[in-house]
Structure formats: structure tokens, C-alpha cells
């Protein structure tokens, strides 16, 4: 609680919260009974407008909340909408333990950290064991599964269907549950790429429960991804007005400012987020993204390294460190990150987008497109932001990046990538054969077999090959790395002895490629 134990006066608190009155209260919990004492205070004069106490069985806590709300509304003479009246009237008895478990689940969900989200799932599942008809627990479970996919903890195809199933179950129990509409809206926005349907869910949610901060936050991200930045920022600020002390809700304002290219404001608001919670992991990531967009590459690297540390060195966070290394000119270290990601992918899930982002930093756009295509197949959620995310600006001029005139659809590389796959199928057989021939030549060199060849490396058929060499410490080299790092037009492969007769090619932007190869430029 931000103001717990504070010495600030009530008028100061009200100004910070942008409110005219404050509800002050105390809750006493004894066994299965709960007692609430509440008072409404006018901030300017410190005048007590209303006070009352309520005591109920904990199972009836929602109806008690309704009674307190109606009393305050009556006192300040606010007229409730039909939707608000219906929401207050739709209370039901709940299991006290399930209620507590659901609150704990939401607490850990809003931390937006992998280990915390795992705890959130456990709490929501325990709540459902206590009360299988608890719709809010299903909605919390749906939000957490969606978040695990977005932060690349698990493959989206593994967890988002679980999120959708949980949200649908919540709506079967309560068709007017705003939280469940938000969950389905997020899945439609970032996974199904069904943007019209996602928009309807978000719009329905903010009507059903305009006081639900996450509805406004997620709706703001949806609008921002469509390029409707001013509308998105308005929604993000509405969420912040509803919950001004949540680092997560403030974080979504920062993301919206970043997507709107208001970088200086984003930095200022991000620092406020970190004042609330210096260990709030997503804030360090978006701060790094803003620094990168401003060309502040040393700051970018420092912020991404902090993000990686707080993320426990996850593949996604490691990739962003590689991206920052590439931007700051440390290309050889960026390539080592790619090697590390490749090795890690044999042990656990590494999102294709992680490779794409490093290649973008290196300026290797062909490889970036290749991995973006794989990310699309994986249904990587953050592809939803391609249209507006500054990270992908180096690819924006390429006609493959986006389809003109599709602002009402998901702004991804979907259509262009489908066309590319069709073209690739036509060339697949000849390309495979050429790569195979190249591998034979290279194996002949390492095997000390008589061989000499001059190979035209302009042909994109060679760009996907990987040559394995077990005679040196580094085990493999993507051929595209060799070609693009050397900026050569041909590759000369010659036999070489075990001694110092080996040929090495050095380039100012890359370490030695490998013994036995030399690249030449026209």
C-alpha cells in the first residue's frame, strides 16, 4: 500500500490521486466474519461526509462491498448507469478461502515476472478447487496464461489455448464478467490476430466494468498497436486514474508512450514506475527499448543487462542483450549470443523472435525476416506490435514487412511471408542441392581431401546452410554470417595443412571466420 504509514496530509494524497474525496477504512477479519469500518472524507476541508460499519459472514463479502458502494454513491449523489447497477446486483456467495486465494493470484499476476506468474496459476487453481464455479478465478487463470505466452515463458501454442478455454468457462458462469472479455480480447489481439473480434471484447469489457483498470490498459495497447496512439494513451491514463499506485498499470502507460514515439515522456514515466518498484522487470525492458529508439546504445545495453538479470537470464532477455551489443558495435559478442541461444534451444523453448531481434541489431535483415517467419508460425504475441514498435524500423522499408492499406487488420508480415513461402517451395529442391554441394566442398577441405572451389555466394540458396567443423573450438558457423560479415561476393575454399598454412579471413566487423576459408570481393 503506497500510503500505509505515510505522513502526507489528506489534501496532498488527494492531489496525487486526482480526487476530491477519499474513502478511509479499516477491515477486521476474525474467523469466518469480517467487519468493515469506512468513512468518506472531503479532501479540501478534511470534513467527514459519511461513516458506517458493516459486519458479515466472509462468504457474503461481495454483497457487503455492494452495500458500502451504494452508500457512498448515495452520499455523493452520483447516478449509477444501468450496467453499474446490474454489476452491483450480481453478487453471489463465495468461498472465503477461494476469495483469498484469488486475491493472492492477482497479486502475483501483476508482478509480471515468470516465477510470480507460476505462483499466480497455482493460487487460481487452488481457488477453483475450493469453488469450481468461481468465474473470477477462471479469468485470472486466463490472464496469467496469456502473460506467460507474451513474456515467452512457454510457447504461445501451448498456453494461449488454455487461456481461451479458461476465459470461455468464466463467461459460461457469468456472461457479463468484464475480466473474461478482457482475457479473450487479449488472446484475439496477440494470438489469433483477429483484431475486429478483439476490439469488440475490449469495448464490451470497459462498458461492463469501467472501473476495471486492466480493461483500459489492454484496450490501450490494442489501440496503440493499430496506430491510434492518442486514443490508446487516453485509455492508459484512465487505467492509471483507477489504480495510480500499481507499477503494472503505470508500466502500460509507458508502453503506450513508447509506441506513440513520445520517448522523453516514456523515460520520465518509466522512472516513476521504478520508484514504485525498482525490481519491476518489464520497466527495465521498455526503458531499454526507448533508449535504443533514441540511439543511446550504452544506456540500452545497461538497461537490457539489468532486465536479463531480473529475468533470471531467460532466452528472451538474453536475446535483447545480444541486440544491444550489436547496436553498440560489439558484433562478435552479439554473434556469441546467437550461438548461446542456439545451444539453449536444444534444451528448452527459445522463441524465434529472440533470434530475429539480434539479427535486426546486426543489420542482417534477410536472417531477421527468416526468423520473423518462424515467429509467425509460433504465434509469437509481440508480433502484434510490428506496425509501431521502433525495434523493427530497420525492416520497415522492405515491401515484405507489411501490406499497405491493412491498418484495420493485424499489422504483421503475415501476407508477405505466405508469398515468400510459396516462392521458396518452387526453389527448394535446387537450393537444397546447392547447399549440399557446398557442404561437401567444405568437408573435403577439413578432411584434407584435394579440393579447390570458387563459389558464388550471391545466391540466396546458400544463405541458410550451416557448416559443422569439429576440428576447432567453435562447432558451427551459419553461412549467412560469413557472407554478410565479409561483404564478399565469392568464397574460395582451398585445402590447408595442419600447420600454420591455414588461411584466415579477418574483417573489421567480425572475428576470424574459420580456418580454411578465404573470402574475396570483386
Secondary structure, 3 states (H helix, E strand, C coil): CCCCCCCCCHHHHHHHHCCCEEEEEEEEEECCEEEEEEEEEECCCCEEEEEEEEEEEHHHHHHHHHHHHHHHHHHHCCCCCHHHHHHHHCCCCCCHHHHHHHHHHHHHHCCCCHHHHHHHHHHHHHHHHHCCCCHHHHHHHHHHHHHHHHCCCCCHHHHHHHHHHHHHHHHHHCCCCHHHHHHHHHHHHHHHCCHHHHHHHHHHHHHHCCCCHHHHHHHHHHHHHCCCHHHHHHHHHHHHHHCCCCHHHHHHHHHHHHHCCCHHHHHHHHHHHHHHCCCCHHHHHHHHHHHHHCCCHHHHHHHHHHHHHHCCCCHHHHHHHHHHHHHCCCHHHHHHHHHHHHHHCCCCCCCHHHHHHHHHHHCCHHHHHHHHHHHHHHCCHHHHHCCCCHHHHHHCCCCCCCCCCCCCCCCCCHHHHHHHHHHHHHHHHHHHHHHHHHHHHHHHHHCCCCCEEEEECCCHHHCCCEEECCCCCCCEEEHHHHHHHHCCCEEEEECCCCCCCCCCCCECCECCCCCCEEEECC
